[in-house]
Amino acid sequence: MEKPTRLALLKDVAEFLNEETEMKSMLDGALQSLISGSDFSTGWIFFINQHGEHELVSDYHLPGALLKCNCAYMKEGSCWCVQSYENGKLTKASNIINCSRINQANQVYYRETDDITHHATVPLRSGEEQFGLLNVATPNTVSYSDEDLELLESVAFQIGSAIKRITLTEQEKEAARLSERNRLARDLHDSVNQMLFSVKVTAHAGQELKDIKRAQQTFGVIEQTTQKAVNEMRALIWQLKPVGLEHGLIHALHEYSEMLNLQLQTEVEGLINLSSTIEEHIYRILQEAVNNVKKHTDSNQVVLKLSQISGILSITVTDKGRGFDTNQINDIGSHGINNMWQRAQMLNAKFNVTSDRRGTQVSLQVPLDQQ
């Protein structure tokens, strides 16, 4: 099979990296594309932390000698390229004259070397930030040409950029998760905790009552408050785990609205076809919007409209309750609008909130062809 040109290989690698969102699959796929599309026969990637400790995070077509004992020669000890990387001396693609890892493996398993004796190496970086090393090797090759090293540097740059992008995305996801946990903690404190404290105070006062009628009224208050706390806890648990989403977005939202004693009217145009990740993000946004209707308006009716046309999913959530001043959105943490906005950003979606005395509308436009 004819190898692709260098330009075609770089294009294929770039297109693959642009689509990948998971670190492991990105590294494995990029390494496989490089080896399969070039004269290199094997490759491996080390991540190196700030303490100079390396981790074998990806490999492709390693010779049998290097695979022995669960890749022990690759995982244990140190070597010139890792030490040079740590000392800041390895700044570009370089030929490695003598590799201690390959030498040690070849001395013991000399029949399983695949004629690999030397390798080339290049740092993986994005800007000033470095992540580790990309190494490649070819049978019966002691030195690699300038063209080979230039190709190696180009692919390493692409992989380094992808590592940075995925790392930032994971950090954004973790920040969103932390923000959601903090919001749920505030909701627990502001609602359930206060209700339970009220139950405690009421029950304590009820112990002193001797009048049967007043005692019955007190038990009635305790029952109502406890039921509110149960309902609030149930709503918070639903926010932690999207119950019913396995049956589809509309079904899950109807169940959630029913639990909140809200009447949800849905209008759907087009075939709504979403990946599980996008569907869950959208569900979380709409769940927050519906929850806000329950908590912050005097309306029990919500209208949800979805339409998927030409790769754009358009969504509106409308209520007829009392509105609020949208200029004070940043001061209204309880509305969860900031949380919805963060999730919309993760989807590259347009997010907007309008509100007046006639009600509130949350709108979302999600570009599905870019996901």
Secondary structure, 3 states (H helix, E strand, C coil): CCCCCHHHHHHHHHHHHHHCCCHHHHHHHHHHHHHHCCCCCEEEEEEECCCCCEEEEEEECCCHHHHHHHHHHHHCCCCHHHHHHHCCCCCCCEEECCCHHHHHHHHHCHHHCCCCCCEEEEEEEECCEEEEEEEEECCCCCCCCHHHHHHHHHHHHHHHHHHHHHHHHHHHHHHHHHHHHHHHHHHHHHHHHHHHHHHHHHHHHHCCCCCHHHHHHHHHHHHHHHHHHHHHHHHHHHHHCCCCHHHCHHHHHHHHHHHCCCEEEEEEECCCCCCHHHHHHHHHHHHHHHHHHHHHCCCCEEEEEEEEECCEEEEEEEECCCCCCHHHHHHCHHHCHHHHHHHHHHCCCEEEEEEECCEEEEEEEEEHHHC
